[in-house]
Amino acid sequence: MDPLNVARWQFGITTVYHFLFVPITIGMAFFIAITETAWVRTRKPVYLRATKFWGKVFLINFAIGVVTGIVQEFQFGMNWSSYSRFVGDVFGAPLAMEALLAFFLESTFLGLWIFGWDKLSPRLHCAAIWLVSIGTMLSAFFIMSANSFMQHPVGITVNPDRSRAEMNDIWAVLTQPLNMWAYSHVIAGAILSGAAMFAGISSYFLMKKRDVDVFRPAVRFGLVGMLIGSLAVIITGDLLAKVMTDVQPMKMAAAEALWDTTEGASFSLFTIGTLDGTSEVFSIRVPGVLSFMATESFSGTVEGINDVQAQFEQKYGPGDYRPNIPVTYWMFRLMMGAGFVMLLVSIVGLWLTRKGRLPKSRTVWLLAMFAIAGPVVGHSAGWIFTEMGRQPWTVVGLYRTEESVSPSVTGGSVLTSLIIFTVLYGILAVIEIGLVVKYVKIGPPSEAEALASIRRRTPRGGGFGGPDRPADTDEEEEKPLAFAY
């Protein structure tokens, strides 16, 4: 039993599972912040009810995301200690920044947001959720910086005496073009994920004709977010592909299963080929699109797998430098397809709900609910493509995956932890889905319940930017801590 293959399976399963919750929580925090801002600005109870409802769904996903994310860092020391020794001085820096800056920011202010409804003024409470949103986005930036370094190592020198990579320019690691566009792509996907949650869950209530005053604006809000998010995903993905072509030509060639260097390379919408991807049986192609994606010209030249393989053999020595071609090919299309489907769904949804309309067909609402899965599929496929596409490297051009696994770990021990994690994650999935379904069925609090759990009056000058508005009543109530969730 090869510990390398089992360790790769474990890291892949735990990473993809964890990443299911990352874009959802980033996007939802942003949209909840906007919703609460609407409450603070207008004092309309419908926005307060919406904020409290969406907060429950957000907190469930945030908690599962934190728990599953902890496992990732342990694996670097347990299963991938050789990798950690080689690149720890560099890879650890953005991870430390994420923990000390971003995670502390979001977790601290999330606690204030959860327990501060009846303790903080509305403006301070709203500021807390905005800081949570900023913290989640900062976390994504530092994590993507570490990942982008693995895809394109910069800002380092390799010490031959210690056989370790040593950082000499942290700003190069944080601000390289690959990271900038990869991060933008992830944030755009997070906006799309949060918007899909708003639109999909709101569709359930509108299908049931429950709390229409809360969820009619929410479904429109979600659809607009889906439109903006899907367009941003497509645009940033195109720009990322151009950078990727320069720094990872093998990955771009593998995305199309392009074996020979080609001018005016076409893009295949669908291909049937051999199992190893070395030959094509049937395909549907769009001329010039791959060249445009890679070079901004429909007649541009795209390097093929065979040519890049020859270059790598000359540069790095004998070996197979090709990733798994069928996996990268289909994950690339699944990722792109999900983005375009979500764009279509948002356009159709906005048209069907225009000028106060609400579709009467139950099928329409059911399809809208299933749209929640679109970003989940797209993110998972994109993550698999990104990580599988850089094989056989952990750090492209510097360190191979086969060198990275812990030398003292046996295949049996890794298999044991793989089984345990898979079972635990399955249980967590059941719990997460059960909790979300439970609180969705309960629905938003009534107007009276929502108003009863907040601070009814604050001292003048107690918020940001001037005095708070007067309370709905003149009584200052002494209330115990309100556990809104």
N, C-alpha and C positions, 0 to 999 in steps of 0.2 A: 504494500500500500504506500503510494508516493505521498509524503507529507506536503509536498509543494502543491499538488493538484487539489488535495483536500483543503489546504489552507486558502487556496484561491477560491474554492467554492464557498467556504465559510465567509470570507471577506466580501465576496460578491453578494451573497444572500443578505447578510446583515447590513451592507451599505445600501443596497436597493431598497430594503425594507425601511431603513431609517430615512432615506431620501423621500419616501412617500409623504412624510409629515413636514419636511422642511419648507417646501414652497407653499404648502397650504397655510402654515402658521405665519410665514412672512406676509403673504397676501392678505390673510384675514386680519392680522394686526393693523395693517394699513387701512383697510376698509372700515374696521371698527373705529379707528381713530377719526376717520371722516364722519362716520355716523354720530359719534359722540360730540364732535365739533358742531354738527348740525343741531344737536340738542342744546348745547351751551349757547349757541347764537340765537336760536329761535324760541327755546323753552317749550317746544311742542312735545307733549308726552309721547307721541308716537315714535320719535327718535330715541327717547330714553328706553322705551320698551324694546325697540330693535337692538340697541346697544347691549342691554342685559341679555337678550336672547342669544345674539351672536357671540357674546362673551363666553357663554357656556360651551358652545361648540369649539371655540378657539382654545379654551383652557384644556379640554380633553385631548385635543390633538397636540398641544404644546407639551403636556405632561408625557405622552407616549413618545414624542420626538426626543425629549431630554433623556428619558430612560434608555432608549435604543441607541442614542448617540454616544453614551458613555462607553458602550462596548467597543466602539471603533478605536478609541485611543488605547484601550488595553491590548487590542490585537497587535498594535505596532510593537509592543514590548514582548508579547508572548509568542506570536507566530512569525513575526517579521523582524527579529532582533538584529539580524545582519544588515537589513535595510536601515533600521534605526541608528545603528552605529555609524554607518557610512554617511548618512545625510541628516542626522539628528540636529546638528548645529544650525542647519539651514531650515529644514522642514519644521523644526520645533518652534522657531521664532514667530511665524504667523499664527500657529496654534496657540502659543502663549498669549499673544495679543488678543486672540479671539476670546480666551477664557478670562483674562484679567480686565479687558476693556468692554468688549461687546456683551459677553454673557452676564457679567456682573451688572452691567447697565440694564439689560432687559429683565433679568430676574429680580433685581431690587425694585424697579419701578412697577413690575408686574405685581409684586406683593402689595405695594402701595395702592395699585389700581383695584386689586381684588378686595382688600379689606378697608379701603379708604372712602367708600361711598358715603358713609355718614360721618366721616372725620375730616375730609378735605373739602375745600370749596369746589364748586363745579369746574372752574377754570384750572385749578391745580390738578384736579382729578383727570381732566381731559389732557393736560400736559403730560401726566404719567403715561397714558396709553400711547401718546405720540413718541415718548422716549422709548417705550417698549418696541414700537415699530422701527425706530431708528436703530435700536440695539439688534434686532433680528437681521436688519439689512447689513449692519456692520459685521455681524457674525458670518454672514454669507460671503462678504468681501474677503475676510481673512482666510476662511476655509478655501475659497476659490484661488486665493494667492498661493496657498500651499499646493493645491492640485495643479495649478498652471505651471508651477516650478517643475513638477514631475513631468509635465508634458513638454516643457521647453526650459531647461535649466539655465538661469542667468544669474549674474551677481555673485559668482562663486569662483574659487580656485580649488583644485584638488591637490591636497597635500600628499605627495608620493611617500613620504616617510611614515605617515600615520594612516595612509590609505583611506582618507576621509575628505568629504567636501567641506570647505570652510567658506562662510559668507564674507564677502567684502563690500557688498552694496545692497542693503535692505530695500532701498527705494527701487532698484532695478527689479527685485523680486515682486514688490507690491504693484508696480506701475507698468510692467511690460504689456505691450499691446494685446497679447493673447489673454492675459488676465482681465484687462479692461473690457474686452468684448465678450469673454466668457461670463464675467460677472454681470454685465448688462443683459446677456441672454438669460441667465438664471433669474434675475430680478423681473424681467419681462414675463418669464414663465410663472413666477410667483404671483404676479398681479393677475395673470390669467387663471391660476389655480384658485386664488381667493375669490375672484369674481364668479367662477364656476360654482363654488360652494354657495355663494349668495343666491345666484340665479337658480341653481338646482333645488336647493332646500326650499326656497320661496315658492317654487313651482308646486311642491307638495301641498303647501297651504292653500295656494290659489286653486288647485285641483279640488281640494276639499271645501273651498269657499270659507276658510277660517282666517280670521284676523287680516282681512283684505287690506285694511287701512295701513297695516304694518308691512305687508309683503308685496303689495302692488308697487310701491316705490323701490323696495329692495330688489325685486326681479328686474326692474328697469336699470337700477344702479348696477346690478351684476352683469346685465347684458352689455351695457356701455363699457364696463371694465373688461369684459371678454373681448369686445371689439378692439379696444385699445391694446389690451395685452396680446392678442393674437397677431395684430399688425406689428407690434414691437418685437414679438418673438421671431416673426418672419424676417424683419429687417435686420435685427441683431444677429440672427442665425446666418444670413447671407454675408454680413461683414465678418463674422467669426470664421466662416468657411474660407474667406480670402486670406486671412491671417494664418489659418491652419494649413493652407496650401503651401505657404512659404516655410513654416517651421516644422510641419509634419506631412511631407508629401506622400509618405506611404499610407497614412490614414485617409487622405483624400482619395487616393487611387483605390484603396480598399472599399471606400464608401460606394464606389461605382463598379467595383470589380473590373477596373480598367487595367488590362495586363500590359498593353503596349502604349508608349507615349503617342498622343494623338493631338492633332490640331482640329479645332472645332469639334471637341468631344461632345457627344450626345449624352442625354440623361435618360436612363431607362426607368419608366414608370413601373414596369413589371417584367420580371425575367424568370425563365425556367432554365436551369443549368444543371451541371453535374453536382454531386454532393460536396465536392471539395471546391467548387466554384471556379475551376480552371477552364471550363469551356461553356459556351452558351448554346442552348437548344432553341429557345424562343424568347423574344423580348418585344416590348412596346417602347419606342424611343422618341424623345423630343430632341431634334437636332440643336446642337450648339449650347444647350442649357448648362451642362457641366462646365464647359469652358467659361461661360459667363459667371457662374458661381465661384470659380476658382480665380479668374483673371480679370473680370469686368469686361471681357470681350468675347463675343460669340465665336470668334475664330482663334481664340487664344490656345496656347499649348499646355496640355496637362500631362505630367509625367505618369507613366504606367508603372505597375507593380514590378515587372521584370527589370526595368531600368533602375528603379530605386533600389531593388534588391542587389543588383550588380554594384551600385555605388556604395551601399552599406558593406558589402563583402570586401570591397577594396579598402574602405575606411576602418572597419571594425574587425575584419577577419572573417573566416568562414563561419557560416551559420544561416539559419532560416529567420529572416527578419520580417516575415509576413505575419500579420494578425490572422485571426480566423475570418476568412473572407465572407462566407455566408452570413455569419452573425453580424459583422459590421455592415454588410450590404442591406440586410433586412431591417436592422435596428435604425439605420439612417432613414429609411423610407417610412418606417412606422412613426418615428419622431416627426418627420416633415408632414406626414399625412394627418397626424393628430392636430398639428397647428392649423392646417388649412380647413380641417373639419370644424374646429372651434370657431374659426373666422366665419364660415358659412352659417353655423348655428347662431352666432351672435347677430348676424345680419337678418336672418329669417325671424329670430325672436324679437328683435326691435321692430320689424315690420308688423308682426302679428299683434304686438302690444302698443302700437302707435295710437296717439290721441285717445287715451283712456280705454282702448279695447282690451279685452281678455278673451283668449280662445275658449270655446265651449267644449272642444273635443278633449276627452280624457287622454287620448293617445298623444296629443301634442305635449301635454304636461308630463306624461311619463317619459317621453323622449328627452324633454328638457332636464328631467331628474337624472337620466343616464348620462347627460353631458358632463356631470361631475367627474366621470371616469376619463374623459378626454385628456385633460392635463396630466392626470396620474399616469396614463399609458405613455404620453409623450415624454414626460420627465424620465420615467424608468427606461424607456428605449434610448433616450439621449444619453443617459448616464452610462448604460451598458456600452453604447457605441464609443463614448469618450474613453472609457477605461479599457475595453477590449481592443480598441483601435490602436493603442500605444504599445501593445505587446509586440515583442517579447521583453519590453523594458518596464521597470518600475520608474526609473528616471531616464528619459529618452537619451540615448547616446552615451550614458555614463554607467548605468547599473542595470543589470538584467534581473528579471523576475526570479529566475532559477538561483541566482546568487543571494537573493534577499531573504529567503526563508530561514527561520531559526535552525541552526545546525543540530541542536539537541532535542528538538521536538520530533516525536514519532508520529507516524500516520494514524496510529490507533488513538493517541491522545487528542489529536486534532479532530478526528472523526467523532469522538465522544462529545467534545465541546460543540461541534457542528450539530449533532443530533439534539443536544440539550437546548442550544440557542434556537434551533428551528421549532422545537416544541414550545418553548417559552414565547417565542414571537407569534406562533399560531394562537396561543392562549391570549396574548395581548391584543391580537387582531380581533378576536371574538369579544373581548372586554370593550375595546375601543368602539367597535361597531354597535355593540349593545348599548353603551352609554350615549352615543350620538343619537341612535334611534329613540332611546328613552326620552331624552330631553327635547328632541325635535317633536315628538308626539305630545309632550306637555305643552309646548308652545311658549310664546312670550308671556311675561307677567301682565296682569291687568294694569290699567293706568293707576289705580289706587295702590296696588302692590309696588309698582315701580317708584312712585313718588314717596311712599312710606319708608323706603330703604335708603334715601339719600339725605344729605344735610340740607335742611329746609331753609336755613338762613345763614349767611356768612357775614363776618364783619366787613364794613366798608373798607375798600382798599386791600381786601384779603386775597385777591387773585392777581393774575398777570394783567398788566395794562390798565389798572384802574379799579374802581369799586365794582363789586358783583351786583347783579340785579337783586331787588328785594325778593324775599321768599313769597311763595303762594299764600302763606298765612303769617301772622305776626308772632305766633307762638314759637318759642325755642324749646324743642322737645329734648329731653334726656333719654336717649335710646341706647340699649346695649348694642354691641358690635353686630352689625347686620351681615350675616353670611348669605350673600346674594346667590352664591353658587353652591 
